[in-house]
């Protein structure tokens, strides 16, 4: 499944408004949607995996 271009543009704009990278925004939204604790920062540290493969 892929995001429609219009969705990506919307997500990128929301991320920019919040001063986040696209990846940081996606992690934040997913965590909030699932009731998970938000990461302490956007930086990788012990216990955090990068979003890229």
PETALIN-V700244 format. One record per pair of residues at least 4 apart in sequence whose ideal C-beta (glycine too) atoms are under 7 Angstrom apart, sorted by the first residue. I is the first residue (numbers start at 1). J is the second residue. Records with the same first field share a line. If there is no record, write none. Layout:
I: J + J
This chain:
3: 7 + 8
5: 9
6: 10
7: 11
8: 12
9: 13
10: 14
11: 15 + 22 + 25
12: 16 + 22
13: 17
14: 18 + 25
15: 20 + 21 + 22 + 24 + 25
18: 25
20: 24 + 25 + 28 + 42
21: 25 + 42
22: 26
23: 27 + 51
24: 28 + 42
25: 29
26: 30
27: 31 + 39
28: 32 + 38
29: 33
30: 34
31: 36 + 37 + 38
39: 48
44: 48 + 50
